Amino acid sequence: MTGFKYAFSNKRGLLPLKKEQHKDSVKTEKSMAQKQWYKGAVIYQVYPRSFQDSNNDGIGDLKGIINRIDYIKSLGVDAIWISPFFKSPMKDFGYDISDYRDIDPLFGNLDDFDELIAQAHQRDIKIIIDQVLSHTSDQHQWFIDSREDLTNDKADWYVWADAKEDGTAPNNWLSIFGGGAWQWEPRRGQYYLHNFFTEQPDLNFHNPDVRQAVLDNVEFWLKKGVDGFRLDAINFCYHDAQLRDNPAKPKEKRQGRGFSEDNPYAFQYHYYNNTQPENIEFMRDIRTLLNKYPGTVSLGEISSEDSLATMAEYTQGGDKLHMGYSFELLTDDYSSEYIRNTVTTLEQHMTEGWPCWAFSNHDVERVASRWSETGEVNPAQCKMLTALLASLRGSVCMYQGEELGLGEASVAFEDLQDPYGITFWPNFKGRDGCRTPMPWENLDSSHANAHNAGFSEVKPWLPVDQQHRLQAVAEQENDSNSILNAYREFMAWRKNQPVLLEGDIEFLQTEEPILAFYRTLNDEKMLCVFNLSASQAKLTINASVENEHNDLSHHNAKLDNETLTVEPFGCYYAHCS
């Protein structure tokens, strides 16, 4: 998303899970013949600015991704999701697009993108790209035209509204990045809506010409050969046409999810500035377009007042989005109860669509720090969390560096780049700490570019965290016990476990710190157990264990009669009858 990530904890009681087959109800004959590759897929998110700099300007680029494509292949992932690389003034690092059909020179050109597609496909890796549809940059030609007057061809392509009699904004809507969501434009003598930065005006999806133009831009990349889209802030496309005020949120219900609770955005229920009923039909339009390109998929980023319910709504029926991208596990909440309740709640809602889970991304504190009991990275915990995430029912988004166990980087105020962090410093430090460059090598201090960790030969756009250098790819490659090699081992093993790729999920009622569930597919049943703490824990198992997967290095537990003893941050996998 262009900004915060928030999730609303649903503490409703557990209900028995429905054992649906969770298959799309609407399929064309063509797609029936194709394996639904996205089900159970591991999607590796690349933040291109920070992955690999190939031309020594301090910023990562598409050629940098190409140069590291074999490394990505070695991780055993199925697809790469690339964050925005389109032409942009970079006010929000590419989530403010000025030309949807061109590459920003910072990242390369269209030929580079074609080469990336070709190189990925040669290695059986899919390419998913971001599409930021709800808003553009204020430097997009559409907006430049729209703001000129009330009568031009693009006059109602954005959300314009008159001032109130006293000159104030049309309503009380707020921007995620702080302050009001309306900006005065003197050329028109009207306000325009921006749910994010002022430089990101919202498109008016109530206009059918806008919807068609947006879909045409999406099809441009389908023709290029992309395999799917991660749809940024997709529930923000439509706004309430009546511009009704959002109601106030009581103080006790103000929760910060990727933003501090002193951000005024937390003071409202966001009933009218996003997640409107008209958006459902637009989801169908997207699916209809994708159906013209068999095998392509859509992954919707959804952050609403009830994200889980919206995910279910946007993926049901087989005629809307393929997957919902959940942020419910990108929070500070870390307990078996929270994870179990979150996943169970979604399972109850989402009986047709397909979930996608993530513990980290480019907008939130890295999970190795966020869920650490001490604030320090614990390698055993990192290994366990990878296994846990990849064992839930659904597809998986892994953020670059997660396979290395990178913690949140410490970025000094003078080095901050994120305007969001600069505005809310020091209460909220923004998103730079999870966006620092990927550490490839831990170079000797005598090397001229030792501090850049193989990312670039010049000073990078954000400094490389010195702790990250110690966790560099080159440092972990030859260590059989490294987080990186454990990641590779698990992903390779998982590929041969159909029950983990497509099976149903059924949670066991367990006490903290144990999280346990069954994955079932036809007659196959696998027990998955995780110790979320740094202390040994026990669990009574009533099932008949047939085969323990103790060849897996993550397997760190012992079954004695019916008592399972799980070591700190240990895992246990076993097939049961």
Order of alpha helices (4+ residues) and beta strands (2+ residues): alpha-beta-alpha-alpha-beta-beta-beta-alpha-beta-alpha-beta-beta-beta-alpha-beta-alpha-beta-alpha-beta-alpha-beta-alpha-alpha-beta-alpha-alpha-alpha-alpha-alpha-beta-beta-beta-beta-beta-beta-beta-beta
